[in-house]
Amino acid sequence: MKHSGPEFARIAERGTILRCQVGSGVHGVTVQGRNDRDEMGICVEPPEYVIGLRSFEQYVHRTRPEHSRSGPGDLDLTVYSLRKWTRLALEGNPTVLLPLFVPEEEIVSATPAGHDLRAQSHRLVSRRAGERFLGYLRAQRDRMEGARGGRHTNRPELVEKYGFDTKFAYHMVRLGMQGVELLETGRLTLPMPEPDRTWLRELRRGEHSRTEALERARELEQRLVSLRETSDLPEEPDTAWADDWLVRTYRRTWEQG
């Protein structure tokens, strides 16, 4: 459940253990004059929101009103409760995993618990992440090819200029590239390494065709299918460690007030 408003803003701000950039800037593929700033935070919510009747899952703050597109210089911030973030990370959610790997200069704030979490990325990453990257890649490719219902773009100006939504295509291919790297190495390189970074930036600028983007996505999809079986990553994340770490972190944070 998404929350907004001053009450949840206070919970997010006071309890944040890690906050960083997660948008195009951290991937190294910004296009001048087009980018807003996407940030993600992780917070320890107060005990009454964990063991009482109230709940806190994620707080969302946007410079622009809801249901309107962000523009250059706008901020989109999502702060997850530590429990929800951990559940999503254990499942291998591609976006949620980014705070584990962003470079230090992209960190807005971090407590000792936040730094410790980043140091334990190897306990959270598993082949399960490959399933998530593959699922998102296939869904986006299907939408781009028209094989799956639903809109795949809210950027008519890009379609008019290039014949297809180049930003949507960029996200599709990026997911494939990063999924392959994660399954091969257990980590994500941020900003993205060359030559992939330049290729993606060219794609966003319309210098690669829709056909090229789809072909690249299909190639990456096949590599992900293979890596699901051959990757050296554990088949499942270390959920026992994660459960113990959550309990210790919540208790320590609450005791410190």
C-alpha positions in Angstrom: 0.0 0.0 0.0 1.3 3.4 -1.0 1.1 6.3 1.5 1.6 10.0 1.3 1.0 12.9 3.6 2.9 14.5 6.6 2.4 11.5 9.0 4.0 9.0 6.7 6.6 11.6 5.5 7.8 11.9 9.1 8.0 8.1 9.5 10.0 7.8 6.3 12.4 10.6 7.2 13.0 9.6 10.8 13.4 5.9 10.1 15.5 6.0 6.9 18.6 3.7 7.0 19.4 4.1 3.3 18.4 6.5 0.6 20.0 6.7 -2.9 19.4 7.6 -6.5 18.0 4.7 -8.6 17.1 6.4 -11.9 18.8 6.9 -15.3 21.5 8.9 -13.7 22.8 6.0 -11.6 22.8 3.8 -14.7 24.8 6.4 -16.5 22.4 6.7 -19.5 20.9 10.2 -19.0 19.9 12.2 -22.0 20.4 15.9 -21.5 17.3 17.9 -20.7 15.0 14.8 -20.3 15.5 13.3 -16.9 13.8 13.7 -13.6 15.5 12.2 -10.5 14.3 8.9 -9.0 15.3 8.0 -5.5 14.6 5.0 -3.2 14.8 4.9 0.5 14.5 2.1 3.1 13.2 2.9 6.6 12.5 1.2 9.9 9.0 2.1 10.8 7.9 2.6 14.5 6.8 -0.4 16.5 3.2 0.5 16.4 3.3 0.2 12.6 4.7 -3.3 12.9 3.0 -4.9 15.9 -0.1 -2.7 16.1 -3.1 -2.2 13.8 -1.6 0.6 11.8 0.6 -0.3 8.8 3.3 1.4 6.7 4.6 -0.3 3.5 5.9 2.6 1.4 5.8 6.3 1.3 5.7 8.1 -2.1 6.7 11.7 -2.7 6.5 13.3 -6.1 7.2 16.9 -7.1 4.5 16.7 -9.7 0.9 15.7 -8.9 0.0 12.0 -9.1 -0.9 10.7 -12.6 1.1 13.5 -14.2 4.5 12.9 -15.9 7.7 14.0 -14.2 9.9 16.4 -16.1 13.5 17.6 -15.9 14.5 18.4 -12.4 11.5 16.7 -10.7 12.0 14.3 -7.8 10.2 10.9 -7.5 10.9 9.4 -4.1 9.8 6.0 -2.8 10.6 4.9 0.7 9.9 1.3 1.6 9.5 -0.2 5.0 12.5 -2.4 5.7 10.3 -5.5 5.9 8.7 -4.8 2.5 12.0 -3.9 0.8 13.5 -7.1 2.1 10.7 -9.3 0.9 11.0 -7.7 -2.6 14.8 -8.0 -2.6 14.6 -11.7 -1.7 12.2 -12.2 -4.6 14.8 -10.6 -6.9 12.9 -7.4 -7.8 15.2 -5.6 -10.3 14.6 -2.0 -9.1 14.6 -2.9 -5.4 18.0 -4.5 -5.7 19.7 -1.3 -7.0 20.4 0.3 -3.5 22.7 -2.7 -2.8 25.0 -1.7 -5.7 24.9 2.1 -6.3 28.3 3.8 -5.9 28.9 5.8 -2.7 28.5 9.1 -4.5 24.9 8.2 -5.3 23.9 7.6 -1.7 21.9 10.5 -0.2 22.0 9.1 3.3 22.9 5.9 5.1 23.1 4.7 8.7 25.3 1.9 10.0 22.4 -0.5 9.3 22.2 0.8 5.8 25.9 0.2 5.2 25.6 -3.2 6.7 22.7 -4.1 4.4 24.8 -3.1 1.4 27.6 -5.3 2.6 25.3 -8.4 2.7 24.2 -8.3 -0.9 25.5 -11.8 -1.5 23.0 -13.2 1.0 20.0 -11.6 -0.8 20.9 -12.3 -4.5 20.0 -15.7 -6.0 18.9 -17.3 -9.2 15.4 -16.2 -8.2 16.4 -12.8 -9.4 16.9 -14.2 -12.9 13.2 -15.2 -12.9 12.2 -11.6 -12.1 14.5 -10.0 -14.7 13.3 -12.5 -17.3 9.6 -11.9 -16.4 9.9 -8.1 -16.7 11.9 -8.4 -19.9 9.4 -10.7 -21.6 6.4 -8.6 -20.5 7.9 -5.4 -21.9 9.0 -7.1 -25.1 5.5 -8.5 -25.5 3.9 -5.1 -25.1 6.3 -3.5 -27.5 5.5 -6.2 -30.1 1.8 -5.8 -29.4 1.5 -9.4 -28.2 0.2 -8.4 -24.8 -2.5 -6.0 -23.9 -2.1 -2.7 -22.1 -0.3 0.5 -23.0 3.4 0.4 -23.4 3.9 4.1 -23.7 2.7 7.4 -22.4 5.3 9.3 -24.4 3.6 10.2 -27.7 6.2 12.8 -28.5 8.9 10.0 -28.7 6.7 7.9 -30.9 6.1 10.8 -33.2 9.8 11.6 -33.4 11.3 8.2 -33.6 8.4 5.9 -34.5 8.5 4.1 -31.1 8.9 4.9 -27.5 12.7 4.9 -27.1 12.6 5.2 -23.3 10.4 2.2 -23.0 12.8 0.3 -25.3 15.8 1.4 -23.3 14.3 0.1 -20.1 13.5 -3.3 -21.8 17.0 -3.8 -23.0 18.6 -2.5 -19.8 16.7 -5.1 -17.8 18.1 -7.8 -19.9 21.7 -6.5 -19.7 21.6 -6.1 -16.0 19.9 -9.5 -15.4 22.7 -11.2 -17.4 25.4 -9.4 -15.4 23.7 -10.2 -12.0 23.5 -13.9 -12.8 27.0 -14.1 -14.1 28.7 -12.1 -11.4 26.3 -11.7 -8.5 26.6 -7.9 -8.7 25.5 -5.0 -10.8 28.0 -2.4 -12.1 26.7 1.1 -11.7 27.0 3.2 -13.8 26.6 0.5 -16.4 29.8 -0.6 -18.1 30.8 0.0 -21.7 29.9 -0.7 -24.4 26.4 -1.3 -23.1 26.1 2.1 -21.6 26.8 3.9 -24.9 24.5 1.5 -26.8 21.6 2.3 -24.4 22.2 6.0 -24.6 22.1 5.8 -28.4 18.9 3.8 -28.2 17.3 6.5 -26.0 18.3 9.1 -28.6 16.7 7.1 -31.4 20.0 6.0 -33.0 18.9 2.4 -32.9 15.7 1.1 -34.5 12.8 -0.6 -32.9 13.8 -3.8 -34.7 17.4 -3.6 -33.2 16.0 -3.1 -29.7 13.7 -6.1 -30.0 16.5 -8.3 -31.4 18.8 -7.3 -28.6 16.0 -8.1 -26.1 15.5 -11.5 -27.6 19.2 -12.3 -27.4 19.4 -11.2 -23.8 16.2 -13.2 -23.0 17.9 -16.4 -24.3 21.0 -15.8 -22.2 18.8 -15.3 -19.1 17.0 -18.6 -19.8 20.3 -20.4 -20.0 21.8 -18.6 -16.9 18.8 -19.6 -14.8 20.2 -23.2 -15.0 24.0 -22.5 -15.2 24.6 -19.5 -12.9 26.9 -20.0 -9.9 24.4 -18.1 -7.7 22.5 -20.0 -5.1 19.1 -21.3 -6.2 17.4 -19.4 -3.3 18.5 -16.4 -1.1 19.5 -16.8 2.5 16.1 -16.2 4.0 17.1 -17.4 7.5 19.9 -14.8 7.6 17.5 -12.1 6.4 14.9 -13.0 9.0 17.5 -12.8 11.8 18.9 -9.6 10.5 15.5 -7.9 10.3 14.7 -8.8 13.9 18.0 -7.6 15.2 17.8 -4.3 13.2 14.3 -3.5 14.2 15.1 -4.2 17.9 18.3 -2.2 17.9 16.6 0.8 16.1 13.7 0.9 18.5 15.9 0.6 21.6 18.0 3.5 20.4 14.8 5.6 20.0 
